[in-house]
C-alpha cells in the first residue's frame, strides 16, 4: 500500500512532476484500430514507474476498514453531570420530576387496565424526601412503576436514554403530565454525589417479585445486585461529596423542593423529626379551567410569600394557539405599587414553568421589565427546552409566547377599564409610570408591537375637565373639534402652572381641549409614539407648528394699539441688539392673548429642561446653544410702550427687554437658576422707588422735589448708555410711571 507519510507524499508529488514533463515527450497517438469488431487502443507508456504504480493500484482496490466510535464513559458522565447544570440544587428538581413521571406512568397503566396485578397495591402514589447529616446522605423515594433488571440496564445504563419519552411514544398518555424527555436528569446526581444507589422493584406482578440495587460512583461502570424485601417503586440514596454536604440538611432540601416542585401532581412529603410533612400543599391553580376568589387569594399570597393581601385584578389565561399556554396573573393593589426609587433593576414577578416544574423563577424572556410588578405563573408545554431544562432553545417561540401573554394582559386591562372605570383609574394612578415606560421600551426592543394596546390604557387630565378627572386618548379624540387633526398636549409640573401658562391662553380662549401631562416621562412617550390613530401629537409650547387656528376663531376684539410692520422691524432690531446670542429670532404672533411674550424652540421647554438634567455635570452640555425664539404680542401694552421708550429712554428699555425675556423663560420653565435675576430685579425695584419719588430717568433729574431735598439721595446712573430726552411729556409727573403705556398723539 501507498503509505501517506511525509516521504510518501513527497515521492508522489515528485513522480507527478516527472509525469508532467514526460507527457510533453509522448508521441502522437495513432488512430484506433478495429479488430474483430472490438476497439484496439495502443498502450500508453507507464510514466509513473512500474513498482510504484502497482503498489498504488493495489491500495485503491483494498476493502476499507470499519471502526466504531468510542467514548470515555467517565468523561461523558463528567460532561453530562457538570456542564449541563448551572446550579447544584437542580438535581433535586430532576429527581422529583423523575419520581413524578414514575407515579404518573403507574396511574396511567392502572387507569387503562394494562396491569392485571400490582405489587403493594395499598401504597399511595407519593414522593418522599429525607436526609441524614451524620452520614451525608440524601434520599428520595417514590411508589411509582419501578424497574426490572433489563429496564435498569436500558434506562440507567444508557446515557440520554429517556424512559419517559419511550413511554409517551408507546402509550397514548397525556403528554402534559409527563415531565422527562432527555434522559440525562438522573445523571445530575453525580454533580453532588460520590456514590449513587438505586433500590427498585417493578410494579407489575407479571414481571416478577425481585428487587434490585443499581450502584455507581460515576467512574464509568455500575453494578446491579438482587436485593430482597424491596417495596414497589424506586429509592435513590446519594452519598454526598464534601462540597455538597448542605444537601444533607433538612432546611436546604425543603427549600429547594418548594422552589422547584411545589406544583407536582403527586404529594411530596419530607421526613422531619420522624413525621412526614407535606411540601407541595398548593395546587397548580393555572392548570384549572376556573377557580374561586378564595383560591386566587390563597395562590396570590403563596406567590407573594406573604400571609396577607388580596390581588387587585386576577387573570386566568389558557389557550392552545399559537402555543399551549396555561397561566395565571395577579396585579397587586395600587397602594402597594413598587417605588421607582427602589426598582432600578427589578426582578420579574412571574415564574416560567413547564408541565408544573419551575424553569425560571423570573420569566424575563416572557414578561418585559415594565410589567415586573405582576405576580403569576406561565406554563407552556411547547417550549423547546434546553437539555438542562434551565432555558429555551428557540428564541422565536419565546417571542411568540411573550407576544401572546403580554397582549392578553393588556387587553384584559382594557376590558377592565371599560367595565369599572373608577377601579381602573386607581390602578392607573399606581402603575402609570410603568405603562408609559412600556411604550418606550416596546419601541426600542419590540418594534412597537404592543404600542396600540398600551396607548389605550393611558389616562391624562385635560384642560376642559376638572382637577383629578382623567380621560383616555380615545375620549380625547371624541371630544376634539370637528376637523381637528392634532392631539394637543402640555407638560407642566402641575395643573395650576399649566392653566396659568401663557402657552395655554389661545387654547383656553377657544375652549379647545388640551391634555395635561405632569410626569417627566410623558414628554418622552409622546415624542416616541408621534401619533395616535393618524392624529399627530403637538405640544402647545412648540414653535412653528400648525395649531389649526382656523377651526375655531375667537370673537375679534380690536386692540387699542398695535405695532405696524415698520415698528415691529425696529423693535425686533433693538431686542436682538440687547439679547444678542441668547435668541436666534424675534417674531410677532397672534398666539398670545394676555401675555406680552413667550420663548419657543425646536425642542420644547420641558424636553430642554429634562435633557439638561440628564447631562448635568458636563462642562458643555450643548443645551445653551439650542436657538431660542422670542415671540411677542404686537398689541400688548407692554410691547407697544417698549417700542416708544426704546428711543426716548434706552436705559429703561434695555432693562425692560432683559426682564421681558427672563419672565418668558420663567413661564417656559427653562430658567436654570432664578438667582441670576436678583441684580436686575433690584434694579427694577430701585427704578420704581426713585420714579415714585419724582425722578425722571429720561432727564436724570427730579421733576417734583420731595419735601426734604437735602436728605433725598440722587439715584445711581444707569449702567446702560444715557437715554435721549423723551418726546412725550407726562401730564401728571407725580403719578405717572415709565412702566405704564405712554399715549402718543
C-alpha angles and dihedrals in degrees: 000000000000106000111218096216123131092268092048093051090049093050092049093050090048091051091049091053090051089050092052092052091046091051089067090058097048111116120239111279114247119235116279117264125219114224120182091340094308129109113248116202121193112243116256118228117263100247095172096062127256107262097038091049092053092051092050092049092049092052093051092053100051122108112256118244118241121218133180121231112250127211128199099234095203091053091046090052089050091052094047095044102039107027102045100055127059097191126047093216090066089085088073090056092049095049093046089049091051091048090049090052090050091054092045092052091053092047090051094047091050093045092052093044093238091138120067094192135006129208116243092006092181093062111106120229105259146127122237128198127194138159141192120207093191095059094030092237135150117194132191124180134184134183095218133119097307122198141268124222092267092047090052090054093043099046108027097029093054118066114223092015106134115204090187092054090050090050091053092049094048099040133047095235130146105275092202090068097051113082108180123079111145106055096225102092094092091058091061084083089076089064089071106016135076090193132023122198123187120193112190145161128185120248093222113094089199090064095057142267100260122123123209139204117214113190136175140161093208093254094124102276138072138194131222120203131178111244127188128224097027114155123226115286133026134304120192120196118191122195100206129227122243092258093050103050089116087080089064087066118095096220093053094048093047093049093050093046091051091046098053108021110030092124102045110140094238129062114270116200131181125209106240121170090340093308130105108236122187119247103183103049094148121083121226093256094183089065091063123090091224139003138193124250090250092054091050092050092050092048092046090054090048091053092044091047091230136115095222141047135068129232116258092210129015127200125183107188126184129165141155097207135100083359135356100263130172114178146155126202135189132191113208121228110286089231086067096044111144117264115243089221091069100035103074093135104011126191118237110249095211119089125213117226135176116205092342095308120114114248101168126006090208111041093203091152090059105031115048121230093252088065094046092118092069120099125212152086133273116198118186123176094189096062112123097231125209110245090256089052090228097108143012127261103205112061092187091061089047089054090049091050092049092047093052095046098045093045090052092050093050094047090048089055090049089053090050092050090059095040096052112006094179093054091046091050090059090049091050094051089055099044104024094111093056093049090051091047086052091061091056097041092045090055094048099043108020107034091251092289092152097036098110093046092050094045090057088062098051118105131191140175116249137205096245096055134060129270113287095017111124128200133190124237090253090054089050091054092050091052096045124110119274109271093014110149100180136070106222120209139169127201115211138148093253144347096268092054091047097049093047094047118115088229089068097051100094092044093050090047091053093040089234116160118246126186111235115214121190105174122087091229091060093078091053091048097054091041090053099046096039094193150009123224093344091312117121122225112236124184114222090221095055124108131237094013128141103247091181092238092169091068096075113008112191125233108284116246115186110229121231091233132008128179117249121229091261092051090047091054092048093049091045090055092048094049093048089052091055101041096034113172094004090083132037098197143012115209137172117225141173095227093094120083109173103358124083100217148002134185123231135180143177084264115056113245092245093051090046090055093049092048090051091052091050091053095043114142096033116117095224112022092168093230093113089058095060105109117247128205122212110212117198134192106236091206101046112115093229091056094045091048091048088055089055099047096043088085100033101040109018096169092059092041092055093051089046092053091050091049093045090054094046092049090052090050090051090052089051093046093234098117103109098198121014090199089081087071095060098090092047093045089051088052091051090048090050091052092050092051096046093043088051087054090056102265116149110209092193090061097027091228141092113266095188112032118221118241093259103041094169091063096042110101122223111242118245118262115265114258091225122078115289112273124236120249115280118250091204115074121206114245091211109025091183096061104023122105130204088221092064123084112275113225110224126195 
